[in-house]
Structure formats: C-alpha cells, structure tokens
Amino acid sequence: MGLPDNFQEFAPRAGVVVPHLLRPKQHVRVDPDTQGGQPVITGTRVPFDAVAELVEDGVPLDEIAAYYPGVTVEAARDAVSFALYVDSYSPGPRAA
C-alpha cells in the first residue's frame, strides 16, 4: 500500500516545492516513533537540526562523525539543506 497523496512531494505554485513529508531528504526521515516525530538523520536518532547547528557553528562536514558517528558527510549535507528549507518558512521579525 502506498502513501497518501498528501505525503508525497508537491508544488503548490511555480518555484515552490514541498518535500515528501516523511522523507524530506535522502538522509533525513520523519518517524512518529523516533524522537517524537522530529526529523532525524536516516538510520539514527540524531535530530537533523543538531547536525545543521554544528555545521553552522563551523564544524566541517567531514568532522560531524566525531560528534555523531552514524552521520556521514552526505547526511550532514542533507541536514543543512533541510534546515535551510525549514528556515525559509520561518516568520520574519514581528511588527511592534
């Protein structure tokens, strides 16, 4: 049995693509039974944003495994890419 259509990647308008809801990136997965549904690196319990924050703090992609042994360079790259996607939908500063 396949996933419902609303879980699949779709483009609501030109230039905007909403990723697959359970597999937003090749190395990022969402499972309600893992970390409460927080997106994690595939095959681990490591939240994608923990990896993305390390990279943002200046840790090179090839050194992420020193912090999280199950996280490959490709997985770290996907975590950063997904974090940028998520941040693109963050609300801007609120008007006073």
Biopython code that builds the backbone (N, CA, C, O; Angstrom):
import numpy as np
from Bio.PDB.StructureBuilder import StructureBuilder

atoms = [
    (1, "MET", "N", (0.848, -1.179, 0.000)),
    (1, "MET", "CA", (0.000, 0.000, 0.000)),
    (1, "MET", "C", (0.893, 1.241, 0.000)),
    (1, "MET", "O", (1.824, 1.335, 0.799)),
    (2, "GLY", "N", (0.612, 2.189, -0.891)),
    (2, "GLY", "CA", (1.403, 3.410, -0.989)),
    (2, "GLY", "C", (0.975, 4.446, 0.031)),
    (2, "GLY", "O", (-0.020, 4.288, 0.738)),
    (3, "LEU", "N", (1.738, 5.483, 0.081)),
    (3, "LEU", "CA", (1.419, 6.584, 0.992)),
    (3, "LEU", "C", (0.307, 7.437, 0.416)),
    (3, "LEU", "O", (0.150, 7.499, -0.804)),
    (4, "PRO", "N", (-0.465, 8.095, 1.262)),
    (4, "PRO", "CA", (-1.484, 9.008, 0.752)),
    (4, "PRO", "C", (-0.828, 10.110, -0.077)),
    (4, "PRO", "O", (0.324, 10.470, 0.164)),
    (5, "ASP", "N", (-1.557, 10.640, -1.048)),
    (5, "ASP", "CA", (-1.027, 11.686, -1.922)),
    (5, "ASP", "C", (-0.497, 12.876, -1.148)),
    (5, "ASP", "O", (0.467, 13.505, -1.585)),
    (6, "ASN", "N", (-1.094, 13.207, -0.012)),
    (6, "ASN", "CA", (-0.660, 14.390, 0.721)),
    (6, "ASN", "C", (0.691, 14.202, 1.417)),
    (6, "ASN", "O", (1.216, 15.158, 1.988)),
    (7, "PHE", "N", (1.259, 13.009, 1.386)),
    (7, "PHE", "CA", (2.598, 12.786, 1.935)),
    (7, "PHE", "C", (3.669, 12.959, 0.870)),
    (7, "PHE", "O", (4.841, 13.146, 1.197)),
    (8, "GLN", "N", (3.285, 12.901, -0.392)),
    (8, "GLN", "CA", (4.228, 12.986, -1.494)),
    (8, "GLN", "C", (4.679, 14.422, -1.722)),
    (8, "GLN", "O", (3.997, 15.370, -1.333)),
    (9, "GLU", "N", (5.848, 14.571, -2.366)),
    (9, "GLU", "CA", (6.336, 15.894, -2.759)),
    (9, "GLU", "C", (5.319, 16.531, -3.704)),
    (9, "GLU", "O", (4.730, 15.844, -4.539)),
    (10, "PHE", "N", (5.113, 17.843, -3.573)),
    (10, "PHE", "CA", (4.214, 18.537, -4.489)),
    (10, "PHE", "C", (4.629, 19.989, -4.634)),
    (10, "PHE", "O", (5.355, 20.533, -3.801)),
    (11, "ALA", "N", (4.156, 20.605, -5.708)),
    (11, "ALA", "CA", (4.463, 22.009, -5.987)),
    (11, "ALA", "C", (3.161, 22.800, -5.930)),
    (11, "ALA", "O", (2.370, 22.741, -6.871)),
    (12, "PRO", "N", (2.921, 23.538, -4.845)),
    (12, "PRO", "CA", (1.677, 24.292, -4.730)),
    (12, "PRO", "C", (1.605, 25.474, -5.689)),
    (12, "PRO", "O", (0.519, 25.927, -6.053)),
    (13, "ARG", "N", (2.772, 25.969, -6.095)),
    (13, "ARG", "CA", (2.824, 27.051, -7.089)),
    (13, "ARG", "C", (4.211, 27.045, -7.727)),
    (13, "ARG", "O", (5.130, 26.395, -7.230)),
    (14, "ALA", "N", (4.346, 27.758, -8.807)),
    (14, "ALA", "CA", (5.613, 27.781, -9.543)),
    (14, "ALA", "C", (6.766, 28.218, -8.631)),
    (14, "ALA", "O", (6.657, 29.203, -7.902)),
    (15, "GLY", "N", (7.851, 27.480, -8.685)),
    (15, "GLY", "CA", (9.040, 27.831, -7.917)),
    (15, "GLY", "C", (9.035, 27.371, -6.474)),
    (15, "GLY", "O", (9.997, 27.620, -5.747)),
    (16, "VAL", "N", (7.970, 26.704, -6.040)),
    (16, "VAL", "CA", (7.873, 26.234, -4.653)),
    (16, "VAL", "C", (7.610, 24.731, -4.677)),
    (16, "VAL", "O", (6.671, 24.262, -5.321)),
    (17, "VAL", "N", (8.457, 23.981, -3.965)),
    (17, "VAL", "CA", (8.269, 22.536, -3.864)),
    (17, "VAL", "C", (8.234, 22.165, -2.390)),
    (17, "VAL", "O", (9.157, 22.475, -1.636)),
    (18, "VAL", "N", (7.178, 21.509, -1.996)),
    (18, "VAL", "CA", (7.061, 20.994, -0.632)),
    (18, "VAL", "C", (7.569, 19.560, -0.681)),
    (18, "VAL", "O", (7.053, 18.748, -1.448)),
    (19, "PRO", "N", (8.587, 19.234, 0.139)),
    (19, "PRO", "CA", (9.171, 17.887, 0.066)),
    (19, "PRO", "C", (8.235, 16.826, 0.620)),
    (19, "PRO", "O", (7.252, 17.123, 1.298)),
    (20, "HIS", "N", (8.569, 15.593, 0.314)),
    (20, "HIS", "CA", (7.864, 14.439, 0.868)),
    (20, "HIS", "C", (7.833, 14.612, 2.390)),
    (20, "HIS", "O", (8.860, 14.933, 2.989)),
    (21, "LEU", "N", (6.702, 14.409, 3.011)),
    (21, "LEU", "CA", (6.568, 14.719, 4.432)),
    (21, "LEU", "C", (7.298, 13.748, 5.360)),
    (21, "LEU", "O", (7.661, 14.128, 6.473)),
    (22, "LEU", "N", (7.520, 12.513, 4.933)),
    (22, "LEU", "CA", (8.223, 11.556, 5.782)),
    (22, "LEU", "C", (9.669, 11.336, 5.350)),
    (22, "LEU", "O", (10.472, 10.808, 6.119)),
    (23, "ARG", "N", (10.007, 11.739, 4.121)),
    (23, "ARG", "CA", (11.370, 11.622, 3.603)),
    (23, "ARG", "C", (11.741, 12.923, 2.894)),
    (23, "ARG", "O", (11.875, 12.949, 1.671)),
    (24, "PRO", "N", (11.906, 14.004, 3.662)),
    (24, "PRO", "CA", (12.153, 15.304, 3.026)),
    (24, "PRO", "C", (13.487, 15.385, 2.294)),
    (24, "PRO", "O", (13.631, 16.194, 1.377)),
    (25, "LYS", "N", (14.451, 14.577, 2.670)),
    (25, "LYS", "CA", (15.757, 14.490, 2.012)),
    (25, "LYS", "C", (16.171, 13.028, 2.037)),
    (25, "LYS", "O", (15.643, 12.244, 2.825)),
    (26, "GLN", "N", (17.113, 12.659, 1.181)),
    (26, "GLN", "CA", (17.544, 11.265, 1.128)),
    (26, "GLN", "C", (18.017, 10.759, 2.482)),
    (26, "GLN", "O", (17.769, 9.605, 2.832)),
    (27, "HIS", "N", (18.698, 11.613, 3.248)),
    (27, "HIS", "CA", (19.265, 11.193, 4.530)),
    (27, "HIS", "C", (18.534, 11.786, 5.736)),
    (27, "HIS", "O", (19.064, 11.780, 6.848)),
    (28, "VAL", "N", (17.331, 12.292, 5.522)),
    (28, "VAL", "CA", (16.517, 12.846, 6.614)),
    (28, "VAL", "C", (15.158, 12.162, 6.567)),
    (28, "VAL", "O", (14.508, 12.119, 5.523)),
    (29, "ARG", "N", (14.738, 11.630, 7.709)),
    (29, "ARG", "CA", (13.463, 10.908, 7.803)),
    (29, "ARG", "C", (12.645, 11.434, 8.968)),
    (29, "ARG", "O", (13.174, 11.996, 9.927)),
    (30, "VAL", "N", (11.332, 11.234, 8.857)),
    (30, "VAL", "CA", (10.404, 11.552, 9.937)),
    (30, "VAL", "C", (9.673, 10.263, 10.285)),
    (30, "VAL", "O", (9.063, 9.632, 9.422)),
    (31, "ASP", "N", (9.739, 9.880, 11.548)),
    (31, "ASP", "CA", (9.054, 8.689, 12.038)),
    (31, "ASP", "C", (8.439, 9.055, 13.381)),
    (31, "ASP", "O", (9.158, 9.411, 14.315)),
    (32, "PRO", "N", (7.123, 8.972, 13.487)),
    (32, "PRO", "CA", (6.479, 9.331, 14.758)),
    (32, "PRO", "C", (7.007, 8.553, 15.960)),
    (32, "PRO", "O", (6.878, 9.014, 17.094)),
    (33, "ASP", "N", (7.602, 7.376, 15.730)),
    (33, "ASP", "CA", (8.121, 6.560, 16.816)),
    (33, "ASP", "C", (9.582, 6.857, 17.151)),
    (33, "ASP", "O", (10.140, 6.248, 18.064)),
    (34, "THR", "N", (10.198, 7.773, 16.434)),
    (34, "THR", "CA", (11.595, 8.139, 16.688)),
    (34, "THR", "C", (11.664, 9.619, 17.032)),
    (34, "THR", "O", (11.263, 10.469, 16.238)),
    (35, "GLN", "N", (12.169, 9.919, 18.210)),
    (35, "GLN", "CA", (12.322, 11.301, 18.675)),
    (35, "GLN", "C", (11.016, 12.091, 18.570)),
    (35, "GLN", "O", (11.032, 13.289, 18.286)),
    (36, "GLY", "N", (9.904, 11.428, 18.797)),
    (36, "GLY", "CA", (8.611, 12.101, 18.802)),
    (36, "GLY", "C", (8.215, 12.703, 17.463)),
    (36, "GLY", "O", (7.422, 13.643, 17.417)),
    (37, "GLY", "N", (8.759, 12.172, 16.374)),
    (37, "GLY", "CA", (8.415, 12.677, 15.058)),
    (37, "GLY", "C", (9.316, 13.801, 14.567)),
    (37, "GLY", "O", (9.100, 14.350, 13.487)),
    (38, "GLN", "N", (10.321, 14.142, 15.357)),
    (38, "GLN", "CA", (11.305, 15.152, 14.941)),
    (38, "GLN", "C", (12.092, 14.581, 13.755)),
    (38, "GLN", "O", (12.497, 13.420, 13.815)),
    (39, "PRO", "N", (12.325, 15.344, 12.686)),
    (39, "PRO", "CA", (13.142, 14.828, 11.584)),
    (39, "PRO", "C", (14.546, 14.473, 12.078)),
    (39, "PRO", "O", (15.193, 15.260, 12.768)),
    (40, "VAL", "N", (15.004, 13.275, 11.712)),
    (40, "VAL", "CA", (16.306, 12.778, 12.146)),
    (40, "VAL", "C", (17.114, 12.310, 10.938)),
    (40, "VAL", "O", (16.585, 12.144, 9.838)),
    (41, "ILE", "N", (18.398, 12.104, 11.171)),
    (41, "ILE", "CA", (19.249, 11.522, 10.151)),
    (41, "ILE", "C", (18.842, 10.058, 10.002)),
    (41, "ILE", "O", (18.719, 9.337, 10.993)),
    (42, "THR", "N", (18.637, 9.628, 8.772)),
    (42, "THR", "CA", (18.199, 8.267, 8.487)),
    (42, "THR", "C", (19.098, 7.239, 9.168)),
    (42, "THR", "O", (20.324, 7.320, 9.089)),
    (43, "GLY", "N", (18.472, 6.274, 9.836)),
    (43, "GLY", "CA", (19.197, 5.201, 10.497)),
    (43, "GLY", "C", (19.753, 5.574, 11.860)),
    (43, "GLY", "O", (20.465, 4.784, 12.481)),
    (44, "THR", "N", (19.429, 6.783, 12.332)),
    (44, "THR", "CA", (19.905, 7.232, 13.639)),
    (44, "THR", "C", (18.748, 7.856, 14.403)),
    (44, "THR", "O", (17.620, 7.915, 13.914)),
    (45, "ARG", "N", (19.045, 8.317, 15.598)),
    (45, "ARG", "CA", (18.087, 9.105, 16.376)),
    (45, "ARG", "C", (18.579, 10.555, 16.473)),
    (45, "ARG", "O", (18.093, 11.321, 17.306)),
    (46, "VAL", "N", (19.529, 10.925, 15.633)),
    (46, "VAL", "CA", (20.147, 12.249, 15.668)),
    (46, "VAL", "C", (19.250, 13.259, 14.948)),
    (46, "VAL", "O", (19.006, 13.118, 13.749)),
    (47, "PRO", "N", (18.759, 14.272, 15.662)),
    (47, "PRO", "CA", (17.926, 15.288, 15.017)),
    (47, "PRO", "C", (18.715, 16.045, 13.937)),
    (47, "PRO", "O", (19.875, 16.403, 14.140)),
    (48, "PHE", "N", (18.076, 16.280, 12.801)),
    (48, "PHE", "CA", (18.735, 16.964, 11.688)),
    (48, "PHE", "C", (19.254, 18.322, 12.113)),
    (48, "PHE", "O", (20.323, 18.743, 11.671)),
    (49, "ASP", "N", (18.500, 19.024, 12.977)),
    (49, "ASP", "CA", (18.902, 20.385, 13.332)),
    (49, "ASP", "C", (20.132, 20.413, 14.234)),
    (49, "ASP", "O", (20.860, 21.405, 14.253)),
    (50, "ALA", "N", (20.373, 19.329, 14.987)),
    (50, "ALA", "CA", (21.595, 19.265, 15.797)),
    (50, "ALA", "C", (22.818, 19.221, 14.884)),
    (50, "ALA", "O", (23.838, 19.852, 15.163)),
    (51, "VAL", "N", (22.705, 18.478, 13.805)),
    (51, "VAL", "CA", (23.796, 18.395, 12.833)),
    (51, "VAL", "C", (23.961, 19.727, 12.116)),
    (51, "VAL", "O", (25.079, 20.223, 11.972)),
    (52, "ALA", "N", (22.858, 20.304, 11.668)),
    (52, "ALA", "CA", (22.917, 21.586, 10.952)),
    (52, "ALA", "C", (23.517, 22.682, 11.831)),
    (52, "ALA", "O", (24.257, 23.533, 11.336)),
    (53, "GLU", "N", (23.210, 22.671, 13.119)),
    (53, "GLU", "CA", (23.757, 23.685, 14.028)),
    (53, "GLU", "C", (25.268, 23.529, 14.195)),
    (53, "GLU", "O", (25.986, 24.523, 14.302)),
    (54, "LEU", "N", (25.756, 22.280, 14.217)),
    (54, "LEU", "CA", (27.205, 22.079, 14.288)),
    (54, "LEU", "C", (27.891, 22.678, 13.063)),
    (54, "LEU", "O", (28.923, 23.339, 13.179)),
    (55, "VAL", "N", (27.309, 22.440, 11.897)),
    (55, "VAL", "CA", (27.888, 22.987, 10.664)),
    (55, "VAL", "C", (27.822, 24.511, 10.696)),
    (55, "VAL", "O", (28.779, 25.189, 10.319)),
    (56, "GLU", "N", (26.698, 25.041, 11.142)),
    (56, "GLU", "CA", (26.551, 26.497, 11.255)),
    (56, "GLU", "C", (27.596, 27.073, 12.215)),
    (56, "GLU", "O", (28.065, 28.195, 12.022)),
    (57, "ASP", "N", (27.955, 26.316, 13.233)),
    (57, "ASP", "CA", (28.961, 26.757, 14.204)),
    (57, "ASP", "C", (30.386, 26.588, 13.697)),
    (57, "ASP", "O", (31.340, 26.918, 14.402)),
    (58, "GLY", "N", (30.539, 26.075, 12.471)),
    (58, "GLY", "CA", (31.863, 25.984, 11.867)),
    (58, "GLY", "C", (32.498, 24.613, 11.838)),
    (58, "GLY", "O", (33.642, 24.475, 11.404)),
    (59, "VAL", "N", (31.785, 23.594, 12.288)),
    (59, "VAL", "CA", (32.335, 22.244, 12.230)),
    (59, "VAL", "C", (32.263, 21.768, 10.775)),
    (59, "VAL", "O", (31.180, 21.754, 10.190)),
    (60, "PRO", "N", (33.398, 21.378, 10.184)),
    (60, "PRO", "CA", (33.385, 20.893, 8.798)),
    (60, "PRO", "C", (32.539, 19.624, 8.666)),
    (60, "PRO", "O", (32.447, 18.825, 9.598)),
    (61, "LEU", "N", (31.928, 19.456, 7.496)),
    (61, "LEU", "CA", (31.072, 18.291, 7.256)),
    (61, "LEU", "C", (31.788, 16.977, 7.547)),
    (61, "LEU", "O", (31.191, 16.048, 8.092)),
    (62, "ASP", "N", (33.060, 16.898, 7.185)),
    (62, "ASP", "CA", (33.784, 15.641, 7.379)),
    (62, "ASP", "C", (34.193, 15.394, 8.830)),
    (62, "ASP", "O", (34.795, 14.363, 9.129)),
    (63, "GLU", "N", (33.880, 16.316, 9.732)),
    (63, "GLU", "CA", (34.172, 16.120, 11.149)),
    (63, "GLU", "C", (32.913, 15.886, 11.994)),
    (63, "GLU", "O", (33.007, 15.675, 13.203)),
    (64, "ILE", "N", (31.745, 15.922, 11.363)),
    (64, "ILE", "CA", (30.485, 15.705, 12.084)),
    (64, "ILE", "C", (30.464, 14.318, 12.726)),
    (64, "ILE", "O", (29.924, 14.152, 13.820)),
    (65, "ALA", "N", (31.045, 13.326, 12.060)),
    (65, "ALA", "CA", (31.042, 11.959, 12.600)),
    (65, "ALA", "C", (31.776, 11.863, 13.932)),
    (65, "ALA", "O", (31.541, 10.922, 14.691)),
    (66, "ALA", "N", (32.649, 12.802, 14.233)),
    (66, "ALA", "CA", (33.318, 12.803, 15.544)),
    (66, "ALA", "C", (32.313, 13.088, 16.655)),
    (66, "ALA", "O", (32.494, 12.643, 17.789)),
    (67, "TYR", "N", (31.259, 13.826, 16.331)),
    (67, "TYR", "CA", (30.199, 14.147, 17.295)),
    (67, "TYR", "C", (29.091, 13.102, 17.240)),
    (67, "TYR", "O", (28.562, 12.689, 18.272)),
    (68, "TYR", "N", (28.744, 12.678, 16.023)),
    (68, "TYR", "CA", (27.678, 11.708, 15.792)),
    (68, "TYR", "C", (28.203, 10.645, 14.822)),
    (68, "TYR", "O", (28.118, 10.828, 13.608)),
    (69, "PRO", "N", (28.741, 9.540, 15.337)),
    (69, "PRO", "CA", (29.384, 8.538, 14.476)),
    (69, "PRO", "C", (28.519, 7.990, 13.339)),
    (69, "PRO", "O", (29.066, 7.566, 12.322)),
    (70, "GLY", "N", (27.216, 7.982, 13.472)),
    (70, "GLY", "CA", (26.351, 7.448, 12.418)),
    (70, "GLY", "C", (26.031, 8.422, 11.310)),
    (70, "GLY", "O", (25.287, 8.084, 10.390)),
    (71, "VAL", "N", (26.576, 9.631, 11.375)),
    (71, "VAL", "CA", (26.235, 10.677, 10.410)),
    (71, "VAL", "C", (27.361, 10.832, 9.386)),
    (71, "VAL", "O", (28.485, 11.195, 9.734)),
    (72, "THR", "N", (27.045, 10.554, 8.127)),
    (72, "THR", "CA", (28.009, 10.684, 7.038)),
    (72, "THR", "C", (28.056, 12.126, 6.550)),
    (72, "THR", "O", (27.230, 12.956, 6.930)),
    (73, "VAL", "N", (29.025, 12.401, 5.716)),
    (73, "VAL", "CA", (29.121, 13.732, 5.102)),
    (73, "VAL", "C", (27.857, 14.024, 4.294)),
    (73, "VAL", "O", (27.323, 15.131, 4.356)),
    (74, "GLU", "N", (27.382, 13.043, 3.544)),
    (74, "GLU", "CA", (26.175, 13.239, 2.728)),
    (74, "GLU", "C", (24.959, 13.521, 3.607)),
    (74, "GLU", "O", (24.130, 14.368, 3.276)),
    (75, "ALA", "N", (24.857, 12.805, 4.729)),
    (75, "ALA", "CA", (23.751, 13.024, 5.656)),
    (75, "ALA", "C", (23.832, 14.418, 6.271)),
    (75, "ALA", "O", (22.812, 15.091, 6.423)),
    (76, "ALA", "N", (25.032, 14.849, 6.624)),
    (76, "ALA", "CA", (25.215, 16.201, 7.174)),
    (76, "ALA", "C", (24.825, 17.250, 6.145)),
    (76, "ALA", "O", (24.193, 18.254, 6.476)),
    (77, "ARG", "N", (25.203, 17.012, 4.898)),
    (77, "ARG", "CA", (24.839, 17.944, 3.820)),
    (77, "ARG", "C", (23.316, 18.027, 3.687)),
    (77, "ARG", "O", (22.770, 19.120, 3.532)),
    (78, "ASP", "N", (22.629, 16.889, 3.744)),
    (78, "ASP", "CA", (21.163, 16.887, 3.670)),
    (78, "ASP", "C", (20.555, 17.605, 4.878)),
    (78, "ASP", "O", (19.554, 18.308, 4.741)),
    (79, "ALA", "N", (21.148, 17.432, 6.046)),
    (79, "ALA", "CA", (20.639, 18.108, 7.245)),
    (79, "ALA", "C", (20.718, 19.619, 7.076)),
    (79, "ALA", "O", (19.779, 20.337, 7.418)),
    (80, "VAL", "N", (21.829, 20.096, 6.553)),
    (80, "VAL", "CA", (21.995, 21.539, 6.328)),
    (80, "VAL", "C", (21.002, 22.021, 5.281)),
    (80, "VAL", "O", (20.373, 23.065, 5.455)),
    (81, "SER", "N", (20.859, 21.275, 4.207)),
    (81, "SER", "CA", (19.922, 21.651, 3.143)),
    (81, "SER", "C", (18.488, 21.713, 3.664)),
    (81, "SER", "O", (17.745, 22.643, 3.351)),
    (82, "PHE", "N", (18.107, 20.712, 4.462)),
    (82, "PHE", "CA", (16.753, 20.702, 5.007)),
    (82, "PHE", "C", (16.558, 21.842, 6.002)),
    (82, "PHE", "O", (15.489, 22.450, 6.046)),
    (83, "ALA", "N", (17.581, 22.135, 6.796)),
    (83, "ALA", "CA", (17.494, 23.262, 7.741)),
    (83, "ALA", "C", (17.289, 24.579, 6.996)),
    (83, "ALA", "O", (16.515, 25.427, 7.440)),
    (84, "LEU", "N", (17.964, 24.753, 5.888)),
    (84, "LEU", "CA", (17.773, 25.975, 5.081)),
    (84, "LEU", "C", (16.350, 26.046, 4.546)),
    (84, "LEU", "O", (15.738, 27.114, 4.524)),
    (85, "TYR", "N", (15.825, 24.897, 4.114)),
    (85, "TYR", "CA", (14.440, 24.854, 3.638)),
    (85, "TYR", "C", (13.482, 25.241, 4.765)),
    (85, "TYR", "O", (12.596, 26.073, 4.567)),
    (86, "VAL", "N", (13.655, 24.646, 5.938)),
    (86, "VAL", "CA", (12.780, 24.942, 7.084)),
    (86, "VAL", "C", (12.886, 26.419, 7.455)),
    (86, "VAL", "O", (11.873, 27.081, 7.683)),
    (87, "ASP", "N", (14.105, 26.931, 7.514)),
    (87, "ASP", "CA", (14.311, 28.341, 7.870)),
    (87, "ASP", "C", (13.688, 29.292, 6.864)),
    (87, "ASP", "O", (13.322, 30.414, 7.215)),
    (88, "SER", "N", (13.565, 28.858, 5.620)),
    (88, "SER", "CA", (12.971, 29.736, 4.604)),
    (88, "SER", "C", (11.498, 30.007, 4.887)),
    (88, "SER", "O", (10.919, 30.952, 4.351)),
    (89, "TYR", "N", (10.894, 29.170, 5.733)),
    (89, "TYR", "CA", (9.492, 29.369, 6.093)),
    (89, "TYR", "C", (9.322, 29.984, 7.477)),
    (89, "TYR", "O", (8.196, 30.152, 7.947)),
    (90, "SER", "N", (10.424, 30.317, 8.126)),
    (90, "SER", "CA", (10.328, 30.940, 9.449)),
    (90, "SER", "C", (9.786, 32.346, 9.300)),
    (90, "SER", "O", (10.158, 33.065, 8.374)),
    (91, "PRO", "N", (8.918, 32.735, 10.197)),
    (91, "PRO", "CA", (8.374, 34.089, 10.116)),
    (91, "PRO", "C", (9.458, 35.126, 10.355)),
    (91, "PRO", "O", (10.398, 34.899, 11.117)),
    (92, "GLY", "N", (9.319, 36.248, 9.704)),
    (92, "GLY", "CA", (10.264, 37.359, 9.900)),
    (92, "GLY", "C", (9.997, 38.045, 11.227)),
    (92, "GLY", "O", (9.120, 37.627, 11.982)),
    (93, "PRO", "N", (10.745, 39.087, 11.510)),
    (93, "PRO", "CA", (10.520, 39.815, 12.759)),
    (93, "PRO", "C", (9.082, 40.349, 12.820)),
    (93, "PRO", "O", (8.507, 40.757, 11.811)),
    (94, "ARG", "N", (8.547, 40.332, 13.985)),
    (94, "ARG", "CA", (7.169, 40.810, 14.175)),
    (94, "ARG", "C", (7.159, 42.330, 14.304)),
    (94, "ARG", "O", (8.060, 42.936, 14.884)),
    (95, "ALA", "N", (6.127, 42.909, 13.753)),
    (95, "ALA", "CA", (5.969, 44.360, 13.888)),
    (95, "ALA", "C", (5.556, 44.680, 15.315)),
    (95, "ALA", "O", (4.806, 43.931, 15.941)),
    (96, "ALA", "N", (6.044, 45.781, 15.813)),
    (96, "ALA", "CA", (5.739, 46.171, 17.188)),
    (96, "ALA", "C", (4.362, 46.797, 17.287)),
    (96, "ALA", "O", (3.938, 47.186, 18.375)),
]
sb = StructureBuilder()
sb.init_structure("model")
sb.init_model(0)
sb.init_chain("A")
sb.init_seg("    ")
for serial, (resi, resn, name, xyz) in enumerate(atoms, 1):
    if name == "N":
        sb.init_residue(resn, " ", resi, " ")
    sb.init_atom(name, np.array(xyz, "f"), 0.0, 1.0, " ", f" {name:<3s}", serial, name[0])
structure = sb.get_structure()
